[in-house]
Amino acid sequence: MEKYFKNITNKIKENLPDDVEALKIDVKQNFQSAIDAKIKKLDLVTREEFEIQEEVLKRTREKLEKLEEQLNSLEIDNKK
């Protein structure tokens, strides 16, 4: 998503006249700052963070399934 916004910023910069280089730099910095602020407000996570949490959830599910099997086994033994 960030890459998408950077592309937009670069296209805007490229379409400004060359004689306003200082303005181009200023516009790019202002757009980039505004985009970065909006992205931070979205409270997004990186792909790496997502994958780590996905793995933690997978292991938690596996442990839960094992515990459920143990509980079922104990309940069956208890009924005998």
CYANA upper distance limits for C-alpha pairs under 8 A (distance plus 0.5 A):
  1 MET  CA      5 PHE  CA      7.03
  2 GLU  CA      6 LYS  CA      6.71
  2 GLU  CA     36 ASP  CA      8.48
  2 GLU  CA     39 ILE  CA      8.02
  3 LYS  CA      7 ASN  CA      6.70
  4 TYR  CA      8 ILE  CA      6.98
  5 PHE  CA      9 THR  CA      6.71
  5 PHE  CA     35 ILE  CA      7.45
  6 LYS  CA     10 ASN  CA      6.60
  6 LYS  CA     32 GLN  CA      7.72
  7 ASN  CA     11 LYS  CA      6.65
  8 ILE  CA     12 ILE  CA      6.77
  9 THR  CA     13 LYS  CA      6.73
  9 THR  CA     28 LYS  CA      6.74
  9 THR  CA     31 PHE  CA      7.03
  9 THR  CA     32 GLN  CA      7.57
 10 ASN  CA     14 GLU  CA      6.56
 10 ASN  CA     28 LYS  CA      7.88
 11 LYS  CA     15 ASN  CA      6.82
 12 ILE  CA     16 LEU  CA      7.21
 13 LYS  CA     24 LYS  CA      6.13
 13 LYS  CA     25 ILE  CA      8.32
 13 LYS  CA     27 VAL  CA      7.89
 13 LYS  CA     28 LYS  CA      6.92
 16 LEU  CA     20 VAL  CA      7.86
 16 LEU  CA     24 LYS  CA      7.18
 17 PRO  CA     21 GLU  CA      8.20
 20 VAL  CA     24 LYS  CA      6.68
 21 GLU  CA     25 ILE  CA      6.78
 22 ALA  CA     26 ASP  CA      6.73
 23 LEU  CA     27 VAL  CA      6.45
 24 LYS  CA     28 LYS  CA      6.54
 25 ILE  CA     29 GLN  CA      6.69
 26 ASP  CA     30 ASN  CA      6.62
 27 VAL  CA     31 PHE  CA      6.49
 28 LYS  CA     32 GLN  CA      6.44
 29 GLN  CA     33 SER  CA      6.52
 30 ASN  CA     34 ALA  CA      6.65
 31 PHE  CA     35 ILE  CA      6.54
 32 GLN  CA     36 ASP  CA      6.49
 33 SER  CA     37 ALA  CA      6.64
 34 ALA  CA     38 LYS  CA      6.80
 35 ILE  CA     39 ILE  CA      6.66
 36 ASP  CA     40 LYS  CA      6.70
 37 ALA  CA     41 LYS  CA      6.86
 38 LYS  CA     42 LEU  CA      7.00
 39 ILE  CA     43 ASP  CA      7.66
 39 ILE  CA     44 LEU  CA      7.85
 40 LYS  CA     44 LEU  CA      7.63
 45 VAL  CA     49 GLU  CA      6.57
 45 VAL  CA     50 PHE  CA      6.95
 46 THR  CA     50 PHE  CA      6.74
 47 ARG  CA     51 GLU  CA      6.62
 48 GLU  CA     52 ILE  CA      6.70
 49 GLU  CA     53 GLN  CA      6.79
 50 PHE  CA     54 GLU  CA      6.56
 51 GLU  CA     55 GLU  CA      6.71
 52 ILE  CA     56 VAL  CA      6.80
 53 GLN  CA     57 LEU  CA      6.60
 54 GLU  CA     58 LYS  CA      6.72
 55 GLU  CA     59 ARG  CA      6.78
 56 VAL  CA     60 THR  CA      6.64
 57 LEU  CA     61 ARG  CA      6.64
 58 LYS  CA     62 GLU  CA      6.81
 59 ARG  CA     63 LYS  CA      6.74
 60 THR  CA     64 LEU  CA      6.60
 61 ARG  CA     65 GLU  CA      6.64
 62 GLU  CA     66 LYS  CA      6.84
 63 LYS  CA     67 LEU  CA      6.68
 64 LEU  CA     68 GLU  CA      6.61
 65 GLU  CA     69 GLU  CA      6.74
 66 LYS  CA     70 GLN  CA      6.74
 67 LEU  CA     71 LEU  CA      6.58
 68 GLU  CA     72 ASN  CA      6.60
 69 GLU  CA     73 SER  CA      6.60
 70 GLN  CA     74 LEU  CA      6.66
 71 LEU  CA     75 GLU  CA      6.65
 72 ASN  CA     76 ILE  CA      6.67
 73 SER  CA     77 ASP  CA      6.70
 74 LEU  CA     78 ASN  CA      6.47
 75 GLU  CA     79 LYS  CA      6.77
 76 ILE  CA     80 LYS  CA      7.19
